[in-house]
Amino acid sequence: MSGYRILDDDDIDPIKVEHKRKQYLDENTLIQIYNYIIYNFNCGDCHFWARSYLHDIGTVSLFGPFEGRTRGTALPTRRMTQFCRT
């Protein structure tokens, strides 16, 4: 690959990707199943997580920033805009 270079200036550090499933029941009758992906990552000193349902994989919900992976202590919202690019 002479002449090609790869630049990785991305500060995002992936931690864990999880596949989860929720089942909604009405007594013993299955009403609906949701399959979704949870993507945990750090960016700088902040933790974020994102969720995307497999039936609409092009839509992602982003949560954070948090102080750590516990998702308990949210950092000020203004910090999130530092990491989000459109």
C-alpha positions as a printed NumPy array, in Angstrom:
array([[  0.   ,   0.   ,   0.   ],
       [  2.644,   2.425,  -1.031],
       [  1.444,   6.007,  -0.815],
       [ -1.458,   5.295,   1.549],
       [ -1.604,   6.295,   5.192],
       [ -4.219,   5.67 ,   7.86 ],
       [ -4.783,   8.476,  10.349],
       [ -6.679,   7.587,  13.499],
       [ -7.465,  10.84 ,  15.273],
       [-10.602,   9.435,  16.873],
       [-10.618,   9.717,  20.667],
       [-13.397,   7.135,  21.031],
       [-12.333,   4.034,  22.956],
       [-14.865,   1.183,  22.551],
       [-15.309,  -0.851,  25.724],
       [-18.111,  -3.328,  25.142],
       [-20.78 ,  -4.198,  22.58 ],
       [-23.816,  -6.093,  23.857],
       [-26.716,  -7.738,  22.024],
       [-29.863,  -7.674,  24.148],
       [-33.478,  -8.681,  23.754],
       [-36.663,  -7.555,  25.486],
       [-39.828,  -9.61 ,  25.419],
       [-43.195,  -8.061,  26.2  ],
       [-45.795, -10.507,  27.484],
       [-49.504, -10.233,  28.206],
       [-49.75 , -12.922,  30.859],
       [-48.287, -15.872,  28.903],
       [-48.802, -14.459,  25.397],
       [-45.819, -12.963,  23.632],
       [-46.778,  -9.497,  22.362],
       [-43.501,  -8.154,  21.022],
       [-39.751,  -8.837,  20.905],
       [-37.13 ,  -6.118,  20.585],
       [-33.532,  -6.96 ,  19.638],
       [-31.059,  -4.165,  20.221],
       [-27.362,  -3.39 ,  20.438],
       [-25.748,  -1.465,  23.316],
       [-22.379,   0.088,  22.469],
       [-20.322,   1.313,  25.463],
       [-17.4  ,   3.645,  24.84 ],
       [-15.174,   6.225,  26.443],
       [-14.26 ,   9.525,  24.874],
       [-11.659,  11.48 ,  26.761],
       [-12.462,  11.125,  30.447],
       [-16.195,  10.527,  29.827],
       [-18.278,   7.396,  29.328],
       [-21.108,   7.189,  26.758],
       [-23.423,   4.456,  25.618],
       [-25.555,   4.142,  22.53 ],
       [-28.561,   1.948,  21.73 ],
       [-29.878,   0.875,  18.346],
       [-32.841,  -1.433,  17.759],
       [-32.155,  -4.   ,  15.044],
       [-35.467,  -3.362,  13.266],
       [-34.306,   0.262,  12.736],
       [-30.505,  -0.071,  12.847],
       [-29.962,   3.33 ,  11.198],
       [-31.404,   5.137,  14.237],
       [-29.21 ,   5.448,  17.327],
       [-29.903,   6.923,  20.768],
       [-26.833,   8.363,  22.487],
       [-26.61 ,   8.643,  26.287],
       [-24.02 ,  10.488,  28.308],
       [-21.587,  11.764,  29.157],
       [-21.185,   9.965,  32.481],
       [-18.318,   9.93 ,  34.955],
       [-17.934,   6.167,  34.638],
       [-19.613,   3.032,  33.338],
       [-22.186,   2.92 ,  36.132],
       [-24.315,   5.436,  34.18 ],
       [-25.197,   6.95 ,  37.524],
       [-23.521,  10.348,  37.557],
       [-24.261,  12.384,  34.458],
       [-21.839,  15.139,  33.574],
       [-23.133,  18.563,  32.486],
       [-24.922,  18.447,  29.123],
       [-22.623,  21.055,  27.598],
       [-19.777,  18.483,  27.652],
       [-21.705,  16.176,  25.319],
       [-21.636,  18.745,  22.537],
       [-17.829,  18.721,  22.629],
       [-17.814,  15.123,  21.394],
       [-20.757,  15.08 ,  18.981],
       [-20.052,  15.901,  15.371],
       [-22.676,  16.221,  12.691]])
